[in-house]
Amino acid sequence: QVQVVESGGGSVQAGGSSVLSCIVSGTAFRFYDMDWYRQAPQKQRALVASISRGGSTNYTDSVKGRFTISRDNAENTVFLHMDSLKPEDTAVYYCHAGLPYGGTDYWGRGTQVTVSS
């Protein structure tokens, strides 16, 4: 059974930093492209950052230069380091695992990040 479990987040003041972690179990993590999405209240879920199984990264414009996605294949974990946080970064952050050639993908349950001004 595949499990995707996020941790980290919580409340942080504007300008601060936080790190999210996502552990994937029950499947071969190294074959998956990994993404972080977020969903703010009354908004659709949106892609924040991606890292391919080869380590290539992409970011949505609003977080470029502030967020860093990384992965540790030995630990089956993907991270999202978030710096210079803004109130508009407040959202539930979701971890997503997908195969580059399609097939079943997996979602975590999400972790709340709240940035206060």
N, C-alpha and C positions, 0 to 999 in steps of 0.2 A: 504494500500500500504506500503510495507516494504521499509524503507530507511536506508542506511548505510552511515554515513557521517564522514569522517576523518577531523581532525584539528591538528594544530601544525606543526612542521617541520620548514622549512625555511633554512637559511644559518647559519652555525656555524663553528667555527675554530676547527681544530684537537685538541683532548684532552678535548673538551667541552662536554656539555650535552644538551639534548633536550627531550621533552616529546610529544608523539603523543596521541591523544584521538580519540575514535571512538564511536559515539552514534548510537544505533540501535533503530528504531521506527517502529511501525506497526506490531509487532509480540512479542511473549513471549521470551524476551532476555534470561531469566534464563535457558531455555531448550537448548540453542545453545552452541556448542563448538566454540571458537573464535580464530582466527589466524591473525597474521601479516605476510604479504608477502612483498617482495621488488623486483623491477625490475630496474637494472642498464642499461644504454645505450648499445645496441647490445647484451644484455644478456636476458636469459629467466627469467620469474618470478619465484622466489624461496621462500620457506617457511623460515621465520625468527624465529617465536616463536608462541607457541600455549598454550591455557589455556582451559581446559575442563569445562563443566558446573559444575563439582564438584570441580574445582580449581586446578587440576593437571596441571603442566606446563612442556613444553619441548622447547628446543632451538637448533638452528643449532650451530655447533661447533664454528663458527667464532664469535659468539656474546656471548657465555657463559661467565658469570662473568662480562659482561659489560651492557647487556640489561636485563630488568625485565618486564615481562608481568603481568598485574593484571586486575581484573574486579570488578566493582561495580554493582551488580545486581539491587540495589535500583534505580540507576541512568541510567541503561541500557547502561553502558559505559565500554569499555575496553581501557586500557592504555598500552603504551609501553614507559618505561623510558630507555633512552639511555645515557650511560656514556662512557667516554674515547673514544669518537667518532674518527673514522679514515677516511681518504679520500675514502677508499674503501667501506665505508658505504653509500656513495652517491648513491641515487636511489629514485625512486618513491615508496612510501610505501602504501600498500593496506591493508585494513581491510576486513576480510572474516568471515562470519557467516555460520556455517553448523551444521546440526543435526547429532548426533552420529550414528543414525540408517539409515541415507540416507535421500533422499528427496531434496526439493529445497534448494539451498544455495544462499547466497547473497554476493555481492561485493560492496565496496565503489569505488569512482572514483579515489582515490589515493591522496597523498600529497607528495610534493617534499621535500627531505632532501638533502642538499648540504653541504659537509664537506670540508673546504679548509685547505691546509697545510700551 
